[in-house]
Amino acid sequence: MQTSVTFKNLDPSDNLKSYVGDKLDKLDKFLDNPAEATVVLSIEKFRHIAEVNITGDRLNIFGKEETSDMYAAIDMVLDKLEKQIKKSKQKIRERRTTSKGKTAAISQENFREESDIGQIKVQNIEYKPMDIEEAVMQMDLVTDNFLVFTNARTDKTNVLYRRKDGNYGLIQPVS
């Protein structure tokens, strides 16, 4: 895991850098692909604050802890991040197992067939039933700009898309 450590109001320490690096390397086993970690270690009065942001593997996880000891703050924030990673991976696994026999959520790998009809590029996708809230959580995990899914409440095909302002839009049929 690529790690960058920043110190605020604290003298840079190789011991702290190596401690954080060793602890983050243990989190690598939970990630399928390489990730980047940004660590900010700071002291404000008597509070030792450790902030860690991990990006990559379709995840963006942030944790922050403050205690009276820097090493304890690092341990606590990394425990919190480990739980978050496990939880998000479990959600992905659950979605995959519930979609067996059904269709799966959209991703770039799920495009089964691409063909050109004149100037129109046709892509066949697989989609699955889910609530709008679940679709928003799925969009947060992927980098795609849209998600096609069957609304579990209305049983109709919907499209959730990422708008330029960062919010989401929903296209749903009328009737």
C-alpha positions as CSV (number, residue, x, y, z in Angstrom):
1,M,0.0,0.0,0.0
2,Q,1.3,3.4,-0.9
3,T,1.4,5.5,2.2
4,S,2.1,9.2,2.8
5,V,2.4,10.4,6.3
6,T,2.0,14.1,7.3
7,F,2.9,15.6,10.6
8,K,1.1,18.7,12.1
9,N,2.4,20.4,15.2
10,L,4.6,17.4,15.7
11,D,8.3,16.6,14.9
12,P,8.5,14.1,12.0
13,S,9.5,10.7,13.4
14,D,10.7,7.7,11.5
15,N,9.4,5.5,14.3
16,L,5.9,6.8,13.8
17,K,6.2,6.5,10.0
18,S,7.3,2.9,10.2
19,Y,4.7,2.0,12.8
20,V,1.9,3.4,10.6
21,G,3.4,1.7,7.5
22,D,3.5,-1.7,9.2
23,K,-0.1,-1.4,10.5
24,L,-1.4,-0.3,7.1
25,D,0.4,-3.2,5.4
26,K,-1.7,-5.5,7.5
27,L,-4.9,-3.9,6.0
28,D,-3.6,-4.8,2.5
29,K,-4.8,-8.4,2.9
30,F,-8.4,-7.1,3.0
31,L,-8.0,-5.2,-0.2
32,D,-8.1,-6.9,-3.6
33,N,-6.3,-4.1,-5.5
34,P,-3.5,-1.6,-4.6
35,A,-4.7,1.3,-2.5
36,E,-3.3,4.6,-1.4
37,A,-3.3,5.8,2.2
38,T,-3.0,9.4,3.4
39,V,-2.2,9.7,7.1
40,V,-2.2,12.9,9.1
41,L,-0.8,12.8,12.6
42,S,-1.2,16.0,14.7
43,I,-1.2,17.3,18.2
44,E,-3.6,19.9,19.5
45,K,-2.9,20.8,23.1
46,F,-3.1,17.4,24.8
47,R,-4.9,15.6,22.1
48,H,-3.1,13.3,19.7
49,I,-5.1,13.0,16.5
50,A,-4.6,10.3,13.8
51,E,-6.5,10.7,10.5
52,V,-6.3,8.1,7.8
53,N,-7.9,8.2,4.3
54,I,-7.7,5.1,2.2
55,T,-8.6,5.3,-1.5
56,G,-8.6,2.6,-4.1
57,D,-10.3,-0.8,-4.8
58,R,-13.5,1.1,-5.4
59,L,-13.4,2.2,-1.7
60,N,-12.9,5.6,-0.1
61,I,-12.7,5.1,3.6
62,F,-11.9,7.8,6.2
63,G,-11.2,7.4,9.9
64,K,-10.2,9.8,12.7
65,E,-9.4,9.1,16.3
66,E,-8.0,11.3,19.1
67,T,-6.5,10.1,22.4
68,S,-3.8,11.2,24.8
69,D,-1.2,8.8,23.1
70,M,-0.3,8.9,19.4
71,Y,0.3,5.1,19.1
72,A,-3.1,4.4,20.7
73,A,-4.8,6.8,18.3
74,I,-3.2,5.1,15.3
75,D,-4.2,1.7,16.6
76,M,-7.8,2.8,17.2
77,V,-8.2,4.5,13.8
78,L,-6.8,1.5,12.0
79,D,-9.1,-0.9,13.9
80,K,-12.0,1.4,12.8
81,L,-10.8,1.3,9.2
82,E,-10.5,-2.5,9.2
83,K,-14.1,-2.8,10.4
84,Q,-15.2,-0.4,7.6
85,I,-13.3,-2.4,4.9
86,K,-14.7,-5.7,6.1
87,K,-18.3,-4.3,6.2
88,S,-18.1,-2.9,2.7
89,K,-16.6,-6.1,1.3
90,Q,-19.3,-8.1,3.1
91,K,-22.0,-5.9,1.5
92,I,-20.5,-6.5,-1.9
93,R,-20.4,-10.3,-1.3
94,E,-24.0,-10.3,-0.1
95,R,-25.1,-8.4,-3.3
96,R,-23.3,-10.9,-5.4
97,T,-24.8,-14.0,-3.7
98,T,-28.3,-12.6,-3.7
99,S,-28.0,-11.8,-7.4
100,K,-27.1,-15.4,-8.4
101,G,-29.9,-16.8,-10.6
102,K,-31.0,-13.2,-11.0
103,T,-29.1,-10.4,-12.7
104,A,-26.2,-8.5,-11.2
105,A,-25.6,-4.8,-10.6
106,I,-24.0,-2.9,-13.4
107,S,-20.2,-2.6,-13.7
108,Q,-17.8,-2.3,-16.6
109,E,-17.0,-6.0,-16.4
110,N,-20.7,-7.0,-16.6
111,F,-21.1,-5.7,-20.2
112,R,-21.5,-9.0,-22.0
113,E,-21.7,-7.9,-25.6
114,E,-20.8,-4.8,-27.5
115,S,-21.7,-4.3,-31.1
116,D,-22.0,-1.3,-33.5
117,I,-25.2,-0.7,-35.3
118,G,-24.4,2.2,-37.6
119,Q,-23.4,5.0,-35.3
120,I,-25.0,3.5,-32.2
121,K,-23.0,1.5,-29.8
122,V,-25.1,-1.1,-28.1
123,Q,-24.1,-2.5,-24.7
124,N,-26.1,-5.2,-23.0
125,I,-26.0,-5.0,-19.2
126,E,-27.3,-7.0,-16.3
127,Y,-29.2,-5.4,-13.4
128,K,-30.9,-6.5,-10.2
129,P,-33.8,-5.4,-8.0
130,M,-32.8,-3.0,-5.2
131,D,-34.1,0.1,-3.3
132,I,-33.2,3.6,-4.3
133,E,-31.1,3.9,-1.1
134,E,-29.2,0.7,-2.0
135,A,-28.6,2.0,-5.5
136,V,-27.1,5.2,-4.1
137,M,-24.8,3.2,-1.9
138,Q,-23.8,1.1,-4.9
139,M,-23.0,4.3,-6.9
140,D,-20.8,5.4,-4.0
141,L,-18.7,2.2,-4.4
142,V,-18.2,2.4,-8.2
143,T,-16.8,5.0,-10.6
144,D,-19.5,4.6,-13.2
145,N,-21.7,7.6,-14.0
146,F,-24.9,5.6,-14.0
147,L,-26.5,2.5,-12.6
148,V,-29.4,0.6,-14.1
149,F,-31.5,-1.3,-11.6
150,T,-35.0,-2.7,-11.0
151,N,-36.8,-0.7,-8.3
152,A,-37.7,-3.3,-5.7
153,R,-40.8,-1.3,-4.6
154,T,-42.3,-0.6,-8.1
155,D,-40.7,-3.5,-10.0
156,K,-39.8,-1.1,-12.8
157,T,-36.4,-0.4,-14.4
158,N,-34.8,2.8,-13.1
159,V,-31.6,4.6,-13.9
160,L,-29.6,6.4,-11.3
161,Y,-27.0,8.8,-12.6
162,R,-24.3,11.1,-11.2
163,R,-24.8,14.7,-12.0
164,K,-22.1,17.2,-12.7
165,D,-22.8,19.0,-9.4
166,G,-22.0,15.7,-7.5
167,N,-25.6,14.9,-6.6
168,Y,-27.6,12.1,-8.1
169,G,-30.5,12.0,-10.6
170,L,-33.1,9.3,-11.0
171,I,-34.9,8.3,-14.2
172,Q,-38.0,6.3,-13.6
173,P,-41.0,5.4,-15.9
174,V,-44.4,6.9,-15.4
175,S,-47.6,4.8,-15.0
